Amino acid sequence: MSNIFPKNFIWGAATSSYQIEGATNIDGKGKSIWDKFSHTKGKVANNENGDTATDHYNRYKHDIALMSDIRLRAYRFSISWPRILPNGKGKYNTKGLDFYSKLLDELLKKNIKPFITLYHWDLPQKIQDSGGWSNRDITKYFSDYSYLIAKKFGDKCKNIITLNEPAVFSTFGYLDGYMAPGLKNKKKYLSSIHNINLAHGFAYKSIKSISSKIKVGCTLNMAPCLAVSNSSKNENAKIIYDTFWNRAYADPMYLGIYPKIIEKKIQHLIKQNDMKIINQKNDFIGLNHYQHIRVICDRKNLLGARSINLNELPKKINKKKLTSMNWEIVPDAYYNQIMELKNRYNNPIIHLTENGCSYPDAQNKKGKIIDTKRISFLKKYLKAVKKALRDGARIKSYFVWSLLDNFEWSLGYKKRFGIIHVNFKTLERTPKKSYYFYAKLIKKNSIPK
């Protein structure tokens, strides 16, 4: 199989606002749920927070120069909703808009195609105070915010992603309490599922009302689910988890229906025309993927099913097959997930909006970072992408996660996903060996040997 990619394939890198920007309380920015959550003792490893992160807010020109140096073709970043609308609604913040306008201008100057994500988890705290995603009113606020961004930046950016990983921020934010806003409330979780879907539909309509030329989709974190054993209770748990993780958003957005398991639980929330609003003619599916998910029955969990810690497996997995997140390296799962999107959702255009791995990445005596494990990971996963392309999947791009080491949510700063190392004390950037690997990949448009 040839390692050469299609001629116009887009090679990109991705980041998110709260993880890199810092500047959390300057230039009129409002407070987000992650500002509150990360400042709540015990919620984040080492009680760390994103107050400074990588200081991208002040260093964006330097970071874009690093992108340009390897001829990066696209950059996926998210806009901080509370930086634009400090209260989540109402009067907008001019300084916030100015920052993203300058960022977009700098990208375009360097011939880097921008992909905007409207929501990557940093919800305005004021919106959360009135229920956040569990309150149907949020669908209007998100629609208004989407309209504003499309109106201000639609001439500079032709690809907009409404939401990043709805299954993650709904499950971990409202059901498990692991991430902001840190709730464990099944009723609010179920409400959030429908409101998130509805918000996407309204946002799509808002953006398209500005320009039909803007391409709009949603990024979903999807992965094949495996039962931890073949017992009937674990097999049933797998079906439940797969339904809520992989189907709760993709099916209504792209097929216009909820899976029956979910529809039964949220029927009372669905109003007339809701499903028409949710099921827009999306221009693409964004896929984030890292590994498959092993599922176990757990009656204490609000769903009765959960993903497992690998220590719970009866047979231990070879640590060489794990990243430092304890995530399994399974490129076949990537191929299988891409092909399932192709077959289940009528062969849509796919943007691979996140894929990558975390490793410790220590500097050697010469100050270089030889992250050979990351390069090995990328080669394996990119071969899976190539195989899916050969088998008819309409993949248009690949975005490595992440451009920079950053604030990794509840795990703080210990986990490093970047192809550029960040010294979190000095904020110095050091390109890793994987950065140069990516440069070669972009130049040749093929996987280096």
C-alpha positions as CSV (number, residue, x, y, z in Angstrom):
1,M,0.0,0.0,0.0
2,S,1.4,3.4,-1.0
3,N,2.0,5.9,1.9
4,I,1.2,8.9,-0.4
5,F,-1.9,10.9,0.6
6,P,-4.4,12.6,-1.8
7,K,-3.1,15.7,-3.5
8,N,-5.1,18.3,-1.5
9,F,-5.0,16.5,1.8
10,I,-5.0,19.0,4.7
11,W,-2.3,18.5,7.4
12,G,-3.1,20.4,10.5
13,A,-2.7,20.7,14.3
14,A,-5.2,21.3,17.0
15,T,-5.5,23.2,20.3
16,S,-8.3,24.5,22.6
17,S,-8.7,27.9,24.2
18,Y,-8.7,27.1,27.9
19,Q,-5.8,24.7,27.5
20,I,-3.4,27.2,25.9
21,E,-4.5,30.8,26.1
22,G,-4.1,31.8,29.7
23,A,-5.1,35.4,30.2
24,T,-8.2,34.2,32.0
25,N,-9.2,37.4,33.7
26,I,-7.9,40.2,31.5
27,D,-9.2,42.3,28.6
28,G,-12.8,41.9,29.6
29,K,-13.0,38.0,29.6
30,G,-15.7,36.5,31.7
31,K,-15.3,33.5,34.0
32,S,-15.8,30.0,32.6
33,I,-16.8,26.8,34.3
34,W,-13.2,25.7,34.0
35,D,-12.0,28.8,35.8
36,K,-14.2,27.9,38.7
37,F,-13.7,24.1,38.5
38,S,-9.9,24.3,38.4
39,H,-9.8,26.7,41.3
40,T,-11.9,24.3,43.4
41,K,-9.5,22.4,45.7
42,G,-9.0,18.8,44.7
43,K,-10.6,18.9,41.3
44,V,-7.4,19.1,39.2
45,A,-4.1,17.2,39.8
46,N,-1.8,19.3,42.0
47,N,-4.5,21.9,42.2
48,E,-3.2,23.3,38.9
49,N,-5.3,25.6,36.6
50,G,-5.3,27.3,33.2
51,D,-4.7,30.9,34.5
52,T,-1.4,31.0,32.4
53,A,-1.5,27.7,30.5
54,T,1.0,28.3,27.6
55,D,0.3,32.1,27.5
56,H,-0.8,31.7,23.8
57,Y,-2.9,34.8,24.2
58,N,0.3,36.8,24.3
59,R,2.5,34.5,22.2
60,Y,0.2,33.6,19.4
61,K,2.5,35.2,16.7
62,H,5.4,33.1,17.9
63,D,3.3,29.9,17.9
64,I,2.0,30.6,14.4
65,A,5.5,31.2,13.2
66,L,6.3,27.7,14.5
67,M,3.3,26.4,12.5
68,S,4.5,28.2,9.4
69,D,8.1,26.8,9.8
70,I,6.8,23.3,9.0
71,R,4.3,24.5,6.4
72,L,1.3,23.5,8.5
73,R,-1.7,23.7,6.2
74,A,-4.5,24.2,8.8
75,Y,-4.9,25.1,12.4
76,R,-7.9,24.0,14.5
77,F,-8.4,26.2,17.5
78,S,-11.4,27.0,19.7
79,I,-12.9,30.4,20.6
80,S,-13.4,31.1,24.3
81,W,-17.1,31.8,24.6
82,P,-16.7,34.0,27.8
83,R,-13.9,35.9,26.1
84,I,-16.4,37.0,23.5
85,L,-19.5,37.2,25.7
86,P,-18.5,37.6,29.3
87,N,-22.0,36.7,30.5
88,G,-22.6,34.2,27.7
89,K,-25.2,36.4,26.2
90,G,-25.9,40.1,25.7
91,K,-23.2,42.6,25.0
92,Y,-20.0,41.3,23.3
93,N,-16.5,42.1,24.4
94,T,-14.6,44.0,21.7
95,K,-11.2,43.1,23.0
96,G,-12.0,39.4,22.8
97,L,-13.1,39.7,19.2
98,D,-10.0,41.7,18.4
99,F,-7.8,38.9,19.7
100,Y,-9.3,36.3,17.4
101,S,-9.4,38.7,14.5
102,K,-5.6,39.2,14.9
103,L,-5.1,35.5,15.3
104,L,-7.0,34.8,12.1
105,D,-5.1,37.5,10.2
106,E,-1.8,36.1,11.2
107,L,-2.8,32.6,10.1
108,L,-4.0,33.8,6.7
109,K,-0.8,35.8,6.3
110,K,1.1,32.5,6.7
111,N,-1.3,30.6,4.4
112,I,-2.6,28.5,7.2
113,K,-6.3,27.5,6.8
114,P,-8.3,28.2,10.1
115,F,-10.8,25.8,11.5
116,I,-12.8,27.4,14.3
117,T,-14.3,25.3,17.1
118,L,-17.1,27.3,18.7
119,Y,-17.2,25.3,22.0
120,H,-14.4,23.3,23.5
121,W,-15.7,23.1,27.0
122,D,-15.1,26.5,28.6
123,L,-18.8,27.4,29.1
124,P,-19.4,30.9,30.5
125,Q,-20.0,30.4,34.3
126,K,-23.1,32.8,34.1
127,I,-24.7,30.3,31.7
128,Q,-23.9,27.4,34.1
129,D,-25.4,29.3,37.0
130,S,-28.8,29.0,35.2
131,G,-28.4,25.3,34.5
132,G,-25.8,25.2,31.7
133,W,-26.4,22.5,29.1
134,S,-29.3,21.1,31.2
135,N,-31.3,24.2,30.5
136,R,-33.0,24.5,27.1
137,D,-32.4,28.2,27.1
138,I,-28.8,27.5,26.3
139,T,-29.8,26.6,22.7
140,K,-30.7,30.2,22.0
141,Y,-27.6,31.6,23.7
142,F,-25.4,29.3,21.7
143,S,-27.2,30.1,18.5
144,D,-26.7,33.9,19.1
145,Y,-23.0,33.3,19.9
146,S,-22.6,31.2,16.7
147,Y,-24.3,33.9,14.7
148,L,-21.9,36.6,16.1
149,I,-18.8,34.6,15.3
150,A,-19.9,33.8,11.8
151,K,-20.8,37.4,11.2
152,K,-17.5,38.7,12.5
153,F,-15.2,36.0,11.1
154,G,-17.1,34.3,8.2
155,D,-15.0,36.2,5.7
156,K,-11.8,34.8,7.2
157,C,-12.8,31.3,8.2
158,K,-14.7,28.9,5.9
159,N,-14.8,25.9,8.3
160,I,-16.6,26.0,11.6
161,I,-17.1,23.2,14.1
162,T,-20.0,23.8,16.5
163,L,-19.0,21.6,19.4
164,N,-16.1,19.5,20.5
165,E,-16.8,16.0,21.9
166,P,-20.4,16.4,23.3
167,A,-20.2,12.9,24.8
168,V,-17.2,13.9,26.8
169,F,-18.4,17.1,28.3
170,S,-21.9,15.8,28.9
171,T,-20.8,12.5,30.5
172,F,-17.9,13.8,32.5
173,G,-19.5,17.1,33.3
174,Y,-23.0,16.1,34.3
175,L,-23.0,12.3,35.0
176,D,-19.5,11.4,36.4
177,G,-18.5,14.7,37.9
178,Y,-14.9,14.2,36.7
179,M,-14.8,17.5,34.7
180,A,-16.4,20.9,34.9
181,P,-19.1,21.7,36.1
182,G,-18.5,18.5,38.2
183,L,-22.1,17.3,38.5
184,K,-23.5,13.8,39.1
185,N,-27.1,14.1,38.1
186,K,-28.7,11.7,35.6
187,K,-31.7,14.0,35.0
188,K,-29.5,16.9,34.1
189,Y,-27.3,14.7,32.0
190,L,-30.2,13.4,29.9
191,S,-31.5,17.0,29.4
192,S,-28.0,18.0,28.3
193,I,-28.0,15.4,25.6
194,H,-31.0,16.9,23.9
195,N,-30.0,20.5,24.4
196,I,-26.6,19.9,23.0
197,N,-28.1,18.3,19.9
198,L,-30.5,21.2,19.6
199,A,-27.8,23.8,20.1
200,H,-25.8,22.3,17.2
201,G,-28.9,22.5,14.9
202,F,-29.6,26.1,15.8
203,A,-26.0,27.0,15.5
204,Y,-25.8,25.4,12.0
205,K,-28.8,27.5,10.9
206,S,-27.3,30.7,12.4
207,I,-24.0,30.2,10.6
208,K,-25.6,29.3,7.3
209,S,-27.8,32.4,7.5
210,I,-24.6,34.4,7.4
211,S,-23.0,32.5,4.5
212,S,-23.9,29.2,2.8
213,K,-20.2,29.0,1.8
214,I,-19.1,28.3,5.4
215,K,-18.7,24.6,6.0
216,V,-20.3,23.4,9.3
217,G,-20.0,20.2,11.2
218,C,-19.6,18.8,14.7
219,T,-16.6,17.0,16.2
220,L,-17.4,13.7,18.0
221,N,-15.2,11.6,20.1
222,M,-16.0,8.1,18.9
223,A,-14.4,4.7,19.6
224,P,-15.4,1.0,19.2
225,C,-16.6,-0.4,22.5
226,L,-15.5,-3.8,23.9
227,A,-17.1,-5.7,26.8
228,V,-14.6,-6.5,29.5
229,S,-15.8,-10.1,29.4
230,N,-18.4,-12.0,27.4
231,S,-20.9,-12.3,30.4
232,S,-24.4,-11.2,29.5
233,K,-24.2,-8.3,32.0
234,N,-21.0,-6.9,30.5
235,E,-22.2,-7.4,27.0
236,N,-25.4,-5.5,27.9
237,A,-23.3,-2.8,29.6
238,K,-21.3,-2.4,26.3
239,I,-24.5,-1.8,24.4
240,I,-25.6,0.9,26.8
241,Y,-22.2,2.6,26.9
242,D,-21.8,2.5,23.1
243,T,-25.3,3.9,22.7
244,F,-24.7,6.9,25.0
245,W,-21.0,7.5,24.0
246,N,-21.2,6.9,20.2
247,R,-24.8,7.3,19.2
248,A,-26.4,10.0,21.4
249,Y,-25.1,12.8,19.1
250,A,-24.1,11.2,15.8
251,D,-27.4,9.5,15.2
252,P,-29.7,12.6,15.8
253,M,-27.3,15.0,14.0
254,Y,-26.6,12.8,11.0
255,L,-29.5,10.4,10.8
256,G,-32.3,12.5,12.4
257,I,-33.2,9.9,15.0
258,Y,-32.3,9.0,18.6
259,P,-31.4,5.4,19.5
260,K,-34.4,3.8,21.1
261,I,-32.6,3.4,24.5
262,I,-32.1,7.1,24.6
263,E,-35.4,8.2,23.0
264,K,-37.4,6.4,25.8
265,K,-35.6,8.4,28.4
266,I,-35.8,11.8,26.8
267,Q,-39.1,11.6,24.9
268,H,-40.7,14.2,27.2
269,L,-38.0,16.8,26.2
270,I,-38.5,16.5,22.5
271,K,-40.8,19.2,21.1
272,Q,-42.4,19.5,17.7
273,N,-39.7,20.2,15.0
274,D,-36.8,19.6,17.4
275,M,-35.6,16.6,15.3
276,K,-35.7,18.7,12.1
277,I,-33.6,21.4,13.7
278,I,-31.1,18.8,15.0
279,N,-30.8,16.9,11.7
280,Q,-29.3,19.6,9.4
281,K,-27.4,18.9,6.2
282,N,-24.0,18.9,7.9
283,D,-21.1,19.5,5.6
284,F,-18.8,17.1,7.4
285,I,-18.2,14.9,10.5
286,G,-15.3,15.8,12.7
287,L,-13.8,12.7,14.4
288,N,-11.6,12.7,17.5
289,H,-10.1,9.3,18.3
290,Y,-7.4,7.8,20.5
291,Q,-8.2,4.2,21.4
292,H,-11.0,1.8,21.8
293,I,-13.1,1.7,25.0
294,R,-13.4,-1.3,27.3
295,V,-16.7,-1.4,29.2
296,I,-17.8,-3.0,32.4
297,C,-21.2,-3.3,34.1
298,D,-21.3,-1.1,37.2
299,R,-24.6,-0.8,39.1
300,K,-23.2,2.1,41.1
301,N,-22.7,4.2,37.9
302,L,-25.8,6.2,37.0
303,L,-25.9,4.5,33.6
304,G,-25.1,1.1,35.0
305,A,-22.1,0.9,32.7
306,R,-18.7,2.6,32.5
307,S,-15.3,2.5,30.8
308,I,-12.7,0.7,32.9
309,N,-9.3,1.4,34.3
310,L,-7.0,-1.1,32.7
311,N,-5.9,-2.4,36.1
312,E,-9.3,-4.0,36.3
313,L,-8.6,-6.3,33.4
314,P,-8.0,-9.9,34.5
315,K,-5.1,-10.1,32.1
316,K,-2.6,-7.3,32.3
317,I,-1.7,-5.4,29.1
318,N,1.9,-5.0,28.0
319,K,2.9,-1.5,29.1
320,K,4.7,-1.0,25.8
321,K,1.3,-1.0,24.2
322,L,0.1,1.9,26.3
323,T,0.7,5.7,26.2
324,S,1.4,7.6,29.4
325,M,-2.4,8.2,29.7
326,N,-2.7,4.4,30.1
327,W,-4.5,4.4,26.7
328,E,-4.0,1.4,24.4
329,I,-2.3,1.8,21.1
330,V,-4.8,0.2,18.7
331,P,-4.6,1.7,15.2
332,D,-7.1,-1.0,14.0
333,A,-9.7,0.7,16.2
334,Y,-9.0,4.0,14.3
335,Y,-9.6,2.3,11.0
336,N,-12.7,0.5,12.2
337,Q,-14.2,3.7,13.6
338,I,-13.6,5.7,10.4
339,M,-15.1,2.9,8.3
340,E,-18.2,2.8,10.6
341,L,-18.7,6.5,10.0
342,K,-18.5,5.9,6.3
343,N,-20.9,3.0,6.3
344,R,-23.4,4.2,9.0
345,Y,-23.7,7.9,8.0
346,N,-23.8,7.6,4.2
347,N,-20.2,8.2,3.4
348,P,-19.8,11.7,4.8
349,I,-16.8,14.0,4.4
350,I,-14.7,13.4,7.4
351,H,-12.2,15.7,9.1
352,L,-9.9,13.9,11.5
353,T,-9.9,16.7,14.0
354,E,-7.8,15.1,16.8
355,N,-5.4,12.2,17.2
356,G,-2.2,11.9,19.1
357,C,-0.6,10.6,22.3
358,S,0.9,11.6,25.6
359,Y,4.4,10.7,26.7
360,P,6.7,12.3,29.3
361,D,9.1,13.7,26.7
362,A,12.1,14.7,28.7
363,Q,14.9,16.8,27.2
364,N,18.3,15.1,26.7
365,K,21.6,16.7,27.7
366,K,21.7,18.7,24.4
367,G,18.2,20.1,25.1
368,K,16.6,18.0,22.4
369,I,13.4,16.0,22.8
370,I,13.6,12.7,21.0
371,D,10.0,11.5,21.2
372,T,10.4,8.3,19.2
373,K,7.3,6.7,20.8
374,R,5.1,9.5,19.5
375,I,6.5,9.2,16.0
376,S,5.9,5.4,16.2
377,F,2.3,6.1,17.3
378,L,1.6,8.6,14.5
379,K,3.0,6.3,11.9
380,K,0.8,3.5,13.0
381,Y,-2.4,5.6,13.2
382,L,-1.7,7.4,9.9
383,K,-1.3,4.0,8.2
384,A,-4.8,3.2,9.4
385,V,-6.0,6.5,7.9
386,K,-4.4,5.6,4.6
387,K,-6.1,2.2,4.6
388,A,-9.5,3.9,5.3
389,L,-8.9,6.2,2.4
390,R,-8.0,3.3,0.1
391,D,-11.3,1.7,1.2
392,G,-13.4,4.6,0.2
393,A,-13.7,6.9,3.3
394,R,-13.8,10.6,2.3
395,I,-11.2,11.9,4.7
396,K,-10.1,15.4,3.9
397,S,-7.8,16.3,6.8
398,Y,-5.8,15.1,9.8
399,F,-5.1,17.3,12.8
400,V,-2.5,16.1,15.3
401,W,-3.3,16.6,18.9
402,S,-1.7,18.7,20.0
403,L,0.4,21.6,18.6
404,L,1.7,22.4,22.1
405,D,2.0,20.7,25.5
406,N,-0.8,22.2,27.5
407,F,-3.2,22.1,30.4
408,E,-4.7,18.7,30.2
409,W,-8.0,19.4,32.1
410,S,-8.4,17.5,35.4
411,L,-4.9,16.0,34.9
412,G,-3.1,19.4,35.1
413,Y,0.2,19.8,33.3
414,K,1.8,16.3,33.7
415,K,0.5,14.7,30.5
416,R,2.2,16.0,27.4
417,F,0.5,15.6,24.0
418,G,2.3,18.3,22.0
419,I,4.7,18.1,19.1
420,I,6.2,21.2,20.6
421,H,7.4,21.0,24.2
422,V,6.5,23.8,26.6
423,N,8.5,24.5,29.8
424,F,5.6,25.5,32.0
425,K,7.9,27.6,34.3
426,T,9.6,29.7,31.5
427,L,7.0,29.1,28.8
428,E,9.8,28.4,26.4
429,R,8.8,26.4,23.3
430,T,11.1,23.6,22.1
431,P,10.1,21.6,18.9
432,K,10.3,17.8,19.5
433,K,11.5,15.3,17.0
434,S,7.9,14.6,16.2
435,Y,7.6,18.2,15.0
436,Y,10.3,17.6,12.4
437,F,8.7,14.3,11.5
438,Y,5.5,16.1,10.9
439,A,7.3,18.7,8.7
440,K,8.7,15.9,6.6
441,L,5.3,14.3,6.4
442,I,3.7,17.6,5.2
443,K,6.5,18.2,2.7
444,K,6.3,14.7,1.1
445,N,2.5,14.3,1.6
446,S,3.4,10.7,2.7
447,I,4.3,8.9,5.8
448,P,8.1,9.0,6.3
449,K,9.8,5.7,6.6
